[in-house]
């Protein structure tokens, strides 16, 4: 039933595609479309927002009714600067673990789904099954936003979705929203001996960051959800760059700001507090010296949280098939909230561990692939009989 050797072969082929988000993913998408076509399944390829990027959507079973969608992102994070013990784009087995970039996040799940296709086709499903692959999940999530817009406009959209992010095959019902911003501070440069006549972009950026740290303390007191490892909305600065020399008041500085919001909290509201501090406290001081001084916020991405209030019925239907009796909640971002926004109840469940994702020597356990395969086999039986309730 597990068909693990075939899954490993398919995973090996998937890992060999260098689908780092900065690179094209279309070759992988086309390869998957050909695999599906070999089993009589037509896949629609949707062009991405830039050349070489693409999504895939396919339906197995009746096309005139909504079904269950299995979804995964095809892109992976870079390996630059990481110390791997084997080629990251060559699947390598060691001690029951399959190492390779994307093995856990999330090509292992995709391999399981591809190898389950003959079973899906042969079962003559009463409830259709949809397969979706997206691009750029690791960066902007443009791929899923584009696919979701197409699904929202379709006569028949999926009734529910399972996203196969690595959760050790535990059903996850909620994740935090994730938003990223580039903050650009423009000062007024003078010789450092005349610092009172200038505006240091570096120092103003530092004041914003200190404010963010204080804001974090208020967020800790404002709302708590103990289902998450860090049970609060978080504000984090991950990178900063600015200035030219020790004796020059810095004209420019920029930093990357991240907000991870609990379900029910909007990243935009948190950002609004930071903007108000800049507008009311910092900018008047800066522009009293130079009218050209400024602070700009550039949105890089803003992905909504997955709120468990929208998927309880689906989670209760899927959990018995996975062998876990209690749902989980995670702080990492997924595409689930995007689908929830268009009315598709979504949960997250897939093989592997998130703690090894994005890391050197990333791996998925062979046992996890076997568990996923068994889950898909049971799922097929329920869909074939039309016995899997997807909505309450």
BALOBA-1460 file (C-alpha; in Angstrom, 3 decimals):
// residues 392
<rec num="1" residu="x" x="0.000" y="0.000" z="0.000"/>
<rec num="2" residu="x" x="2.776" y="2.476" z="0.927"/>
<rec num="3" residu="x" x="4.512" y="2.363" z="-2.472"/>
<rec num="4" residu="x" x="7.504" y="3.940" z="-0.760"/>
<rec num="5" residu="x" x="10.212" y="3.026" z="-3.335"/>
<rec num="6" residu="x" x="8.239" y="4.776" z="-6.083"/>
<rec num="7" residu="x" x="7.671" y="7.801" z="-3.834"/>
<rec num="8" residu="x" x="11.412" y="8.023" z="-3.179"/>
<rec num="9" residu="x" x="12.151" y="7.880" z="-6.915"/>
<rec num="10" residu="x" x="9.656" y="10.665" z="-7.567"/>
<rec num="11" residu="x" x="11.057" y="12.725" z="-4.710"/>
<rec num="12" residu="x" x="14.539" y="12.262" z="-6.168"/>
<rec num="13" residu="x" x="13.322" y="13.705" z="-9.463"/>
<rec num="14" residu="x" x="11.577" y="16.629" z="-7.744"/>
<rec num="15" residu="x" x="14.602" y="17.540" z="-5.625"/>
<rec num="16" residu="x" x="16.773" y="17.576" z="-8.762"/>
<rec num="17" residu="x" x="14.769" y="20.569" z="-10.041"/>
<rec num="18" residu="x" x="16.449" y="23.698" z="-8.681"/>
<rec num="19" residu="x" x="13.283" y="25.592" z="-7.797"/>
<rec num="20" residu="x" x="14.823" y="28.137" z="-5.448"/>
<rec num="21" residu="x" x="12.307" y="30.988" z="-5.466"/>
<rec num="22" residu="x" x="14.631" y="33.256" z="-7.453"/>
<rec num="23" residu="x" x="14.733" y="30.647" z="-10.240"/>
<rec num="24" residu="x" x="12.035" y="29.347" z="-12.635"/>
<rec num="25" residu="x" x="9.765" y="26.558" z="-11.424"/>
<rec num="26" residu="x" x="8.058" y="25.960" z="-14.790"/>
<rec num="27" residu="x" x="10.228" y="22.913" z="-15.692"/>
<rec num="28" residu="x" x="9.027" y="21.119" z="-12.552"/>
<rec num="29" residu="x" x="5.409" y="22.108" z="-13.215"/>
<rec num="30" residu="x" x="5.602" y="20.817" z="-16.789"/>
<rec num="31" residu="x" x="7.190" y="17.555" z="-15.594"/>
<rec num="32" residu="x" x="4.354" y="17.014" z="-13.106"/>
<rec num="33" residu="x" x="1.774" y="17.801" z="-15.806"/>
<rec num="34" residu="x" x="3.314" y="15.101" z="-17.992"/>
<rec num="35" residu="x" x="3.201" y="12.602" z="-15.125"/>
<rec num="36" residu="x" x="-0.484" y="13.355" z="-14.610"/>
<rec num="37" residu="x" x="-1.207" y="13.131" z="-18.345"/>
<rec num="38" residu="x" x="0.303" y="9.636" z="-18.402"/>
<rec num="39" residu="x" x="-2.582" y="8.592" z="-16.126"/>
<rec num="40" residu="x" x="-5.207" y="10.408" z="-18.161"/>
<rec num="41" residu="x" x="-5.397" y="13.462" z="-15.893"/>
<rec num="42" residu="x" x="-5.405" y="16.864" z="-17.573"/>
<rec num="43" residu="x" x="-3.615" y="19.621" z="-15.709"/>
<rec num="44" residu="x" x="-4.101" y="23.318" z="-16.329"/>
<rec num="45" residu="x" x="-0.893" y="25.341" z="-16.146"/>
<rec num="46" residu="x" x="-1.385" y="28.931" z="-15.065"/>
<rec num="47" residu="x" x="1.391" y="31.374" z="-15.973"/>
<rec num="48" residu="x" x="2.946" y="33.207" z="-13.063"/>
<rec num="49" residu="x" x="3.567" y="36.897" z="-12.529"/>
<rec num="50" residu="x" x="6.976" y="36.677" z="-14.216"/>
<rec num="51" residu="x" x="8.547" y="34.507" z="-16.951"/>
<rec num="52" residu="x" x="9.419" y="30.971" z="-15.880"/>
<rec num="53" residu="x" x="6.929" y="30.896" z="-13.004"/>
<rec num="54" residu="x" x="3.773" y="28.765" z="-13.107"/>
<rec num="55" residu="x" x="1.016" y="27.125" z="-11.057"/>
<rec num="56" residu="x" x="-0.711" y="23.814" z="-11.745"/>
<rec num="57" residu="x" x="-4.309" y="22.736" z="-11.121"/>
<rec num="58" residu="x" x="-5.890" y="19.385" z="-11.940"/>
<rec num="59" residu="x" x="-9.081" y="17.539" z="-11.065"/>
<rec num="60" residu="x" x="-9.581" y="13.785" z="-10.734"/>
<rec num="61" residu="x" x="-13.191" y="12.658" z="-10.676"/>
<rec num="62" residu="x" x="-16.367" y="14.622" z="-11.454"/>
<rec num="63" residu="x" x="-15.682" y="18.181" z="-12.605"/>
<rec num="64" residu="x" x="-19.190" y="19.478" z="-11.956"/>
<rec num="65" residu="x" x="-18.979" y="19.478" z="-8.160"/>
<rec num="66" residu="x" x="-16.555" y="20.780" z="-5.516"/>
<rec num="67" residu="x" x="-14.011" y="18.395" z="-4.062"/>
<rec num="68" residu="x" x="-10.991" y="18.178" z="-1.789"/>
<rec num="69" residu="x" x="-7.827" y="19.963" z="-2.915"/>
<rec num="70" residu="x" x="-4.330" y="18.724" z="-2.059"/>
<rec num="71" residu="x" x="-1.965" y="21.662" z="-2.363"/>
<rec num="72" residu="x" x="1.771" y="22.207" z="-2.214"/>
<rec num="73" residu="x" x="4.279" y="24.872" z="-3.144"/>
<rec num="74" residu="x" x="6.961" y="23.910" z="-5.645"/>
<rec num="75" residu="x" x="9.603" y="26.492" z="-4.692"/>
<rec num="76" residu="x" x="12.340" y="26.066" z="-2.080"/>
<rec num="77" residu="x" x="14.654" y="28.369" z="-0.150"/>
<rec num="78" residu="x" x="18.292" y="28.999" z="-1.200"/>
<rec num="79" residu="x" x="21.262" y="26.895" z="-0.107"/>
<rec num="80" residu="x" x="23.774" y="29.737" z="-0.438"/>
<rec num="81" residu="x" x="26.104" y="29.935" z="2.572"/>
<rec num="82" residu="x" x="24.915" y="26.644" z="4.055"/>
<rec num="83" residu="x" x="27.257" y="23.729" z="4.783"/>
<rec num="84" residu="x" x="25.718" y="20.551" z="3.366"/>
<rec num="85" residu="x" x="27.199" y="17.066" z="3.701"/>
<rec num="86" residu="x" x="25.843" y="16.123" z="0.276"/>
<rec num="87" residu="x" x="24.643" y="17.843" z="-2.879"/>
<rec num="88" residu="x" x="21.415" y="19.625" z="-1.820"/>
<rec num="89" residu="x" x="19.819" y="18.920" z="-5.214"/>
<rec num="90" residu="x" x="20.644" y="15.208" z="-5.182"/>
<rec num="91" residu="x" x="18.450" y="13.150" z="-2.868"/>
<rec num="92" residu="x" x="20.721" y="11.244" z="-0.482"/>
<rec num="93" residu="x" x="19.619" y="8.577" z="2.009"/>
<rec num="94" residu="x" x="21.296" y="8.300" z="5.411"/>
<rec num="95" residu="x" x="19.873" y="6.362" z="8.371"/>
<rec num="96" residu="x" x="16.304" y="6.295" z="7.141"/>
<rec num="97" residu="x" x="16.340" y="9.979" z="6.216"/>
<rec num="98" residu="x" x="16.216" y="11.442" z="2.726"/>
<rec num="99" residu="x" x="18.339" y="14.579" z="2.515"/>
<rec num="100" residu="x" x="17.833" y="17.282" z="-0.098"/>
<rec num="101" residu="x" x="16.609" y="20.836" z="-0.447"/>
<rec num="102" residu="x" x="12.829" y="20.747" z="-0.265"/>
<rec num="103" residu="x" x="12.686" y="17.109" z="0.866"/>
<rec num="104" residu="x" x="10.573" y="18.175" z="3.855"/>
<rec num="105" residu="x" x="9.386" y="21.576" z="2.671"/>
<rec num="106" residu="x" x="7.529" y="20.331" z="0.746"/>
<rec num="107" residu="x" x="8.463" y="18.066" z="-2.132"/>
<rec num="108" residu="x" x="8.004" y="14.961" z="0.011"/>
<rec num="109" residu="x" x="4.280" y="15.648" z="0.144"/>
<rec num="110" residu="x" x="4.145" y="16.399" z="-3.571"/>
<rec num="111" residu="x" x="5.896" y="13.089" z="-4.329"/>
<rec num="112" residu="x" x="3.332" y="11.206" z="-2.222"/>
<rec num="113" residu="x" x="0.457" y="12.877" z="-4.070"/>
<rec num="114" residu="x" x="1.934" y="12.157" z="-7.509"/>
<rec num="115" residu="x" x="2.420" y="8.491" z="-6.677"/>
<rec num="116" residu="x" x="-1.152" y="8.293" z="-5.354"/>
<rec num="117" residu="x" x="-2.607" y="9.477" z="-8.684"/>
<rec num="118" residu="x" x="-3.068" y="5.971" z="-10.189"/>
<rec num="119" residu="x" x="-5.014" y="5.024" z="-7.057"/>
<rec num="120" residu="x" x="-7.129" y="8.182" z="-7.286"/>
<rec num="121" residu="x" x="-7.929" y="7.476" z="-10.947"/>
<rec num="122" residu="x" x="-8.753" y="3.799" z="-10.433"/>
<rec num="123" residu="x" x="-11.065" y="4.534" z="-7.498"/>
<rec num="124" residu="x" x="-13.640" y="6.374" z="-9.675"/>
<rec num="125" residu="x" x="-14.092" y="9.025" z="-7.008"/>
<rec num="126" residu="x" x="-17.596" y="10.136" z="-6.097"/>
<rec num="127" residu="x" x="-16.124" y="13.266" z="-4.488"/>
<rec num="128" residu="x" x="-13.523" y="14.840" z="-6.788"/>
<rec num="129" residu="x" x="-9.943" y="15.406" z="-5.773"/>
<rec num="130" residu="x" x="-8.038" y="18.489" z="-6.927"/>
<rec num="131" residu="x" x="-4.254" y="18.824" z="-7.096"/>
<rec num="132" residu="x" x="-2.640" y="22.263" z="-6.900"/>
<rec num="133" residu="x" x="0.990" y="23.371" z="-7.063"/>
<rec num="134" residu="x" x="2.022" y="26.969" z="-6.549"/>
<rec num="135" residu="x" x="5.158" y="29.103" z="-6.884"/>
<rec num="136" residu="x" x="6.920" y="31.700" z="-4.715"/>
<rec num="137" residu="x" x="5.404" y="30.592" z="-1.406"/>
<rec num="138" residu="x" x="8.769" y="31.140" z="0.252"/>
<rec num="139" residu="x" x="8.890" y="34.795" z="-0.796"/>
<rec num="140" residu="x" x="5.758" y="36.707" z="-1.804"/>
<rec num="141" residu="x" x="3.062" y="34.014" z="-2.148"/>
<rec num="142" residu="x" x="2.167" y="35.554" z="-5.514"/>
<rec num="143" residu="x" x="1.564" y="32.060" z="-6.901"/>
<rec num="144" residu="x" x="-1.228" y="31.085" z="-4.523"/>
<rec num="145" residu="x" x="-2.783" y="34.545" z="-4.672"/>
<rec num="146" residu="x" x="-2.963" y="34.191" z="-8.453"/>
<rec num="147" residu="x" x="-4.350" y="30.657" z="-8.250"/>
<rec num="148" residu="x" x="-6.864" y="31.620" z="-5.550"/>
<rec num="149" residu="x" x="-8.161" y="34.450" z="-7.711"/>
<rec num="150" residu="x" x="-8.723" y="31.975" z="-10.556"/>
<rec num="151" residu="x" x="-10.465" y="29.502" z="-8.245"/>
<rec num="152" residu="x" x="-12.675" y="32.233" z="-6.791"/>
<rec num="153" residu="x" x="-13.865" y="33.119" z="-10.300"/>
<rec num="154" residu="x" x="-14.488" y="29.500" z="-11.327"/>
<rec num="155" residu="x" x="-18.024" y="28.052" z="-11.525"/>
<rec num="156" residu="x" x="-16.932" y="25.254" z="-9.186"/>
<rec num="157" residu="x" x="-14.262" y="25.878" z="-6.583"/>
<rec num="158" residu="x" x="-12.830" y="23.317" z="-4.122"/>
<rec num="159" residu="x" x="-14.975" y="22.558" z="-1.092"/>
<rec num="160" residu="x" x="-11.921" y="22.196" z="1.152"/>
<rec num="161" residu="x" x="-8.133" y="21.964" z="1.036"/>
<rec num="162" residu="x" x="-5.232" y="20.199" z="2.726"/>
<rec num="163" residu="x" x="-1.870" y="21.943" z="2.383"/>
<rec num="164" residu="x" x="0.974" y="19.473" z="2.832"/>
<rec num="165" residu="x" x="3.486" y="21.577" z="4.782"/>
<rec num="166" residu="x" x="5.639" y="19.446" z="7.121"/>
<rec num="167" residu="x" x="3.651" y="18.849" z="10.325"/>
<rec num="168" residu="x" x="4.712" y="15.243" z="11.051"/>
<rec num="169" residu="x" x="1.284" y="14.270" z="9.656"/>
<rec num="170" residu="x" x="-0.552" y="16.128" z="12.411"/>
<rec num="171" residu="x" x="-3.542" y="18.240" z="11.419"/>
<rec num="172" residu="x" x="-2.782" y="21.939" z="11.944"/>
<rec num="173" residu="x" x="-5.844" y="24.169" z="12.200"/>
<rec num="174" residu="x" x="-4.251" y="27.601" z="12.689"/>
<rec num="175" residu="x" x="-1.138" y="29.525" z="11.739"/>
<rec num="176" residu="x" x="-0.052" y="33.092" z="12.248"/>
<rec num="177" residu="x" x="-0.245" y="35.641" z="9.497"/>
<rec num="178" residu="x" x="3.089" y="36.868" z="8.175"/>
<rec num="179" residu="x" x="3.900" y="40.291" z="6.771"/>
<rec num="180" residu="x" x="7.227" y="41.761" z="5.709"/>
<rec num="181" residu="x" x="8.198" y="45.367" z="5.097"/>
<rec num="182" residu="x" x="11.307" y="47.208" z="3.924"/>
<rec num="183" residu="x" x="11.675" y="50.392" z="5.971"/>
<rec num="184" residu="x" x="13.754" y="53.121" z="4.300"/>
<rec num="185" residu="x" x="14.969" y="56.019" z="6.421"/>
<rec num="186" residu="x" x="16.348" y="59.095" z="4.632"/>
<rec num="187" residu="x" x="18.380" y="61.521" z="6.695"/>
<rec num="188" residu="x" x="20.595" y="64.546" z="6.032"/>
<rec num="189" residu="x" x="24.320" y="63.944" z="5.743"/>
<rec num="190" residu="x" x="26.957" y="66.210" z="7.311"/>
<rec num="191" residu="x" x="30.414" y="65.774" z="8.826"/>
<rec num="192" residu="x" x="30.078" y="64.023" z="12.160"/>
<rec num="193" residu="x" x="31.712" y="66.954" z="13.951"/>
<rec num="194" residu="x" x="28.562" y="68.910" z="12.981"/>
<rec num="195" residu="x" x="26.139" y="66.171" z="13.894"/>
<rec num="196" residu="x" x="23.539" y="68.526" z="15.351"/>
<rec num="197" residu="x" x="23.147" y="70.035" z="11.860"/>
<rec num="198" residu="x" x="22.400" y="66.667" z="10.283"/>
<rec num="199" residu="x" x="19.870" y="63.845" z="10.564"/>
<rec num="200" residu="x" x="21.353" y="60.390" z="11.062"/>
<rec num="201" residu="x" x="19.292" y="57.802" z="9.200"/>
<rec num="202" residu="x" x="21.024" y="55.080" z="11.213"/>
<rec num="203" residu="x" x="20.060" y="56.643" z="14.536"/>
<rec num="204" residu="x" x="16.477" y="57.265" z="13.425"/>
<rec num="205" residu="x" x="16.218" y="53.627" z="12.285"/>
<rec num="206" residu="x" x="17.547" y="52.586" z="15.690"/>
<rec num="207" residu="x" x="14.819" y="54.629" z="17.402"/>
<rec num="208" residu="x" x="12.166" y="52.865" z="15.316"/>
<rec num="209" residu="x" x="13.610" y="49.495" z="16.271"/>
<rec num="210" residu="x" x="13.669" y="50.428" z="19.963"/>
<rec num="211" residu="x" x="10.007" y="51.426" z="19.607"/>
<rec num="212" residu="x" x="9.274" y="48.018" z="18.028"/>
<rec num="213" residu="x" x="10.866" y="46.300" z="21.029"/>
<rec num="214" residu="x" x="8.640" y="48.301" z="23.368"/>
<rec num="215" residu="x" x="5.654" y="47.538" z="21.160"/>
<rec num="216" residu="x" x="6.433" y="43.837" z="21.505"/>
<rec num="217" residu="x" x="6.016" y="44.128" z="25.268"/>
<rec num="218" residu="x" x="2.588" y="45.708" z="24.803"/>
<rec num="219" residu="x" x="1.614" y="43.000" z="22.322"/>
<rec num="220" residu="x" x="2.634" y="40.375" z="24.893"/>
<rec num="221" residu="x" x="0.194" y="41.912" z="27.345"/>
<rec num="222" residu="x" x="-2.601" y="42.486" z="24.808"/>
<rec num="223" residu="x" x="-3.395" y="39.015" z="23.460"/>
<rec num="224" residu="x" x="-2.302" y="35.453" z="24.078"/>
<rec num="225" residu="x" x="-2.993" y="32.141" z="22.334"/>
<rec num="226" residu="x" x="-1.305" y="29.246" z="24.120"/>
<rec num="227" residu="x" x="-1.695" y="26.978" z="21.111"/>
<rec num="228" residu="x" x="1.353" y="28.633" z="19.522"/>
<rec num="229" residu="x" x="5.003" y="28.156" z="20.533"/>
<rec num="230" residu="x" x="5.276" y="31.935" z="20.934"/>
<rec num="231" residu="x" x="1.749" y="32.770" z="22.087"/>
<rec num="232" residu="x" x="1.669" y="36.418" z="20.994"/>
<rec num="233" residu="x" x="1.773" y="38.524" z="17.859"/>
<rec num="234" residu="x" x="5.449" y="39.216" z="17.169"/>
<rec num="235" residu="x" x="7.452" y="42.102" z="15.702"/>
<rec num="236" residu="x" x="10.979" y="41.373" z="14.502"/>
<rec num="237" residu="x" x="13.774" y="43.192" z="12.671"/>
<rec num="238" residu="x" x="15.931" y="40.714" z="10.790"/>
<rec num="239" residu="x" x="18.364" y="42.863" z="8.813"/>
<rec num="240" residu="x" x="19.685" y="46.427" z="8.829"/>
<rec num="241" residu="x" x="22.083" y="48.321" z="6.570"/>
<rec num="242" residu="x" x="23.110" y="51.959" z="6.443"/>
<rec num="243" residu="x" x="25.801" y="54.586" z="6.649"/>
<rec num="244" residu="x" x="29.114" y="54.977" z="4.852"/>
<rec num="245" residu="x" x="31.800" y="55.874" z="7.421"/>
<rec num="246" residu="x" x="32.335" y="56.552" z="11.121"/>
<rec num="247" residu="x" x="32.752" y="60.288" z="10.568"/>
<rec num="248" residu="x" x="29.763" y="60.889" z="8.276"/>
<rec num="249" residu="x" x="26.229" y="61.343" z="9.569"/>
<rec num="250" residu="x" x="24.363" y="58.628" z="7.670"/>
<rec num="251" residu="x" x="22.078" y="59.797" z="4.885"/>
<rec num="252" residu="x" x="20.370" y="56.426" z="4.294"/>
<rec num="253" residu="x" x="19.467" y="53.358" z="6.275"/>
<rec num="254" residu="x" x="17.031" y="50.543" z="5.675"/>
<rec num="255" residu="x" x="15.912" y="47.504" z="7.605"/>
<rec num="256" residu="x" x="13.569" y="44.549" z="7.173"/>
<rec num="257" residu="x" x="10.601" y="44.397" z="9.520"/>
<rec num="258" residu="x" x="8.509" y="41.261" z="10.048"/>
<rec num="259" residu="x" x="5.132" y="40.969" z="11.783"/>
<rec num="260" residu="x" x="3.630" y="37.582" z="12.652"/>
<rec num="261" residu="x" x="0.051" y="38.162" z="13.720"/>
<rec num="262" residu="x" x="-2.197" y="35.862" z="15.722"/>
<rec num="263" residu="x" x="-5.463" y="34.860" z="14.051"/>
<rec num="264" residu="x" x="-7.905" y="37.689" z="14.638"/>
<rec num="265" residu="x" x="-5.123" y="40.311" z="14.579"/>
<rec num="266" residu="x" x="-4.193" y="42.241" z="11.456"/>
<rec num="267" residu="x" x="-0.565" y="42.933" z="10.623"/>
<rec num="268" residu="x" x="-1.685" y="46.262" z="9.185"/>
<rec num="269" residu="x" x="-2.988" y="47.369" z="12.589"/>
<rec num="270" residu="x" x="0.369" y="46.611" z="14.203"/>
<rec num="271" residu="x" x="2.189" y="48.426" z="11.421"/>
<rec num="272" residu="x" x="-0.162" y="51.360" z="11.947"/>
<rec num="273" residu="x" x="1.226" y="51.880" z="15.462"/>
<rec num="274" residu="x" x="4.761" y="51.988" z="14.108"/>
<rec num="275" residu="x" x="3.762" y="54.436" z="11.373"/>
<rec num="276" residu="x" x="2.050" y="56.731" z="13.874"/>
<rec num="277" residu="x" x="5.172" y="56.824" z="16.029"/>
<rec num="278" residu="x" x="7.218" y="57.781" z="12.985"/>
<rec num="279" residu="x" x="4.733" y="60.408" z="11.812"/>
<rec num="280" residu="x" x="4.075" y="62.008" z="15.174"/>
<rec num="281" residu="x" x="7.432" y="61.701" z="16.954"/>
<rec num="282" residu="x" x="10.341" y="61.183" z="14.561"/>
<rec num="283" residu="x" x="9.428" y="62.992" z="11.348"/>
<rec num="284" residu="x" x="8.790" y="66.405" z="12.971"/>
<rec num="285" residu="x" x="12.277" y="66.264" z="14.525"/>
<rec num="286" residu="x" x="13.873" y="65.122" z="11.281"/>
<rec num="287" residu="x" x="12.160" y="67.686" z="9.060"/>
<rec num="288" residu="x" x="12.945" y="70.532" z="11.423"/>
<rec num="289" residu="x" x="16.504" y="70.061" z="10.145"/>
<rec num="290" residu="x" x="15.854" y="68.882" z="6.567"/>
<rec num="291" residu="x" x="12.586" y="68.971" z="4.644"/>
<rec num="292" residu="x" x="13.874" y="66.091" z="2.509"/>
<rec num="293" residu="x" x="14.173" y="63.696" z="5.443"/>
<rec num="294" residu="x" x="11.661" y="60.871" z="5.416"/>
<rec num="295" residu="x" x="10.606" y="57.349" z="6.407"/>
<rec num="296" residu="x" x="9.068" y="54.984" z="3.858"/>
<rec num="297" residu="x" x="7.423" y="51.604" z="4.393"/>
<rec num="298" residu="x" x="7.465" y="49.203" z="1.423"/>
<rec num="299" residu="x" x="5.243" y="46.145" z="1.762"/>
<rec num="300" residu="x" x="7.034" y="43.011" z="0.569"/>
<rec num="301" residu="x" x="4.252" y="40.551" z="1.430"/>
<rec num="302" residu="x" x="1.250" y="40.262" z="3.718"/>
<rec num="303" residu="x" x="-0.224" y="36.798" z="4.161"/>
<rec num="304" residu="x" x="-3.316" y="36.335" z="6.314"/>
<rec num="305" residu="x" x="-3.449" y="34.001" z="9.278"/>
<rec num="306" residu="x" x="-5.311" y="30.687" z="9.206"/>
<rec num="307" residu="x" x="-8.176" y="30.979" z="11.676"/>
<rec num="308" residu="x" x="-9.372" y="27.681" z="13.128"/>
<rec num="309" residu="x" x="-12.906" y="28.996" z="13.473"/>
<rec num="310" residu="x" x="-13.270" y="28.378" z="9.743"/>
<rec num="311" residu="x" x="-12.093" y="24.770" z="9.524"/>
<rec num="312" residu="x" x="-13.211" y="22.863" z="12.636"/>
<rec num="313" residu="x" x="-15.553" y="20.582" z="10.674"/>
<rec num="314" residu="x" x="-12.848" y="19.697" z="8.137"/>
<rec num="315" residu="x" x="-10.254" y="19.086" z="10.846"/>
<rec num="316" residu="x" x="-12.570" y="16.733" z="12.724"/>
<rec num="317" residu="x" x="-13.144" y="14.752" z="9.517"/>
<rec num="318" residu="x" x="-9.420" y="14.453" z="8.655"/>
<rec num="319" residu="x" x="-7.806" y="13.901" z="12.071"/>
<rec num="320" residu="x" x="-8.986" y="10.279" z="12.469"/>
<rec num="321" residu="x" x="-7.354" y="9.451" z="9.120"/>
<rec num="322" residu="x" x="-3.983" y="10.832" z="10.276"/>
<rec num="323" residu="x" x="-3.692" y="9.041" z="13.590"/>
<rec num="324" residu="x" x="-3.588" y="12.236" z="15.675"/>
<rec num="325" residu="x" x="-6.421" y="13.024" z="18.044"/>
<rec num="326" residu="x" x="-5.668" y="16.680" z="18.740"/>
<rec num="327" residu="x" x="-5.114" y="19.571" z="16.316"/>
<rec num="328" residu="x" x="-1.960" y="21.656" z="16.216"/>
<rec num="329" residu="x" x="-1.179" y="25.340" z="15.709"/>
<rec num="330" residu="x" x="2.014" y="26.737" z="14.191"/>
<rec num="331" residu="x" x="3.752" y="30.098" z="14.028"/>
<rec num="332" residu="x" x="5.179" y="29.670" z="10.532"/>
<rec num="333" residu="x" x="3.238" y="31.083" z="7.606"/>
<rec num="334" residu="x" x="1.346" y="29.032" z="5.022"/>
<rec num="335" residu="x" x="-0.888" y="29.678" z="2.032"/>
<rec num="336" residu="x" x="-3.923" y="28.439" z="3.972"/>
<rec num="337" residu="x" x="-5.191" y="31.876" z="4.959"/>
<rec num="338" residu="x" x="-5.313" y="32.942" z="1.308"/>
<rec num="339" residu="x" x="-7.644" y="30.049" z="0.509"/>
<rec num="340" residu="x" x="-9.700" y="30.685" z="3.617"/>
<rec num="341" residu="x" x="-10.260" y="34.248" z="2.366"/>
<rec num="342" residu="x" x="-12.010" y="32.935" z="-0.768"/>
<rec num="343" residu="x" x="-14.233" y="30.611" z="1.243"/>
<rec num="344" residu="x" x="-12.247" y="27.356" z="1.021"/>
<rec num="345" residu="x" x="-11.869" y="25.757" z="4.495"/>
<rec num="346" residu="x" x="-8.250" y="24.682" z="4.797"/>
<rec num="347" residu="x" x="-6.048" y="22.690" z="7.145"/>
<rec num="348" residu="x" x="-2.321" y="21.950" z="7.045"/>
<rec num="349" residu="x" x="-0.984" y="18.389" z="7.217"/>
<rec num="350" residu="x" x="2.060" y="16.786" z="5.613"/>
<rec num="351" residu="x" x="5.124" y="14.586" z="6.141"/>
<rec num="352" residu="x" x="8.338" y="15.813" z="7.744"/>
<rec num="353" residu="x" x="9.352" y="18.275" z="10.412"/>
<rec num="354" residu="x" x="9.362" y="22.053" z="10.068"/>
<rec num="355" residu="x" x="12.456" y="22.327" z="12.276"/>
<rec num="356" residu="x" x="14.662" y="20.875" z="9.515"/>
<rec num="357" residu="x" x="13.093" y="22.964" z="6.748"/>
<rec num="358" residu="x" x="15.354" y="25.719" z="5.363"/>
<rec num="359" residu="x" x="18.310" y="24.157" z="7.183"/>
<rec num="360" residu="x" x="21.467" y="22.546" z="5.737"/>
<rec num="361" residu="x" x="21.011" y="18.790" z="5.297"/>
<rec num="362" residu="x" x="17.213" y="19.203" z="5.248"/>
<rec num="363" residu="x" x="15.545" y="15.803" z="5.257"/>
<rec num="364" residu="x" x="12.299" y="13.889" z="5.379"/>
<rec num="365" residu="x" x="12.063" y="10.539" z="7.148"/>
<rec num="366" residu="x" x="11.119" y="7.569" z="4.978"/>
<rec num="367" residu="x" x="8.657" y="6.580" z="7.706"/>
<rec num="368" residu="x" x="6.908" y="9.943" z="7.290"/>
<rec num="369" residu="x" x="6.460" y="9.325" z="3.560"/>
<rec num="370" residu="x" x="4.990" y="5.909" z="4.359"/>
<rec num="371" residu="x" x="2.541" y="7.486" z="6.798"/>
<rec num="372" residu="x" x="1.506" y="10.066" z="4.224"/>
<rec num="373" residu="x" x="1.003" y="7.338" z="1.635"/>
<rec num="374" residu="x" x="-1.249" y="5.391" z="4.001"/>
<rec num="375" residu="x" x="-3.212" y="8.537" z="4.755"/>
<rec num="376" residu="x" x="-3.779" y="9.205" z="1.038"/>
<rec num="377" residu="x" x="-4.894" y="5.594" z="0.529"/>
<rec num="378" residu="x" x="-7.512" y="5.906" z="3.287"/>
<rec num="379" residu="x" x="-8.540" y="9.292" z="1.934"/>
<rec num="380" residu="x" x="-9.080" y="7.736" z="-1.484"/>
<rec num="381" residu="x" x="-11.439" y="5.118" z="-0.050"/>
<rec num="382" residu="x" x="-13.540" y="7.777" z="1.673"/>
<rec num="383" residu="x" x="-13.701" y="9.988" z="-1.420"/>
<rec num="384" residu="x" x="-14.590" y="7.019" z="-3.606"/>
<rec num="385" residu="x" x="-17.593" y="6.284" z="-1.429"/>
<rec num="386" residu="x" x="-18.480" y="9.965" z="-0.977"/>
<rec num="387" residu="x" x="-18.192" y="9.458" z="2.767"/>
<rec num="388" residu="x" x="-15.838" y="12.296" z="3.627"/>
<rec num="389" residu="x" x="-17.812" y="15.338" z="4.831"/>
<rec num="390" residu="x" x="-15.887" y="18.453" z="3.806"/>
<rec num="391" residu="x" x="-18.224" y="21.102" z="5.175"/>
<rec num="392" residu="x" x="-20.486" y="21.408" z="8.166"/>
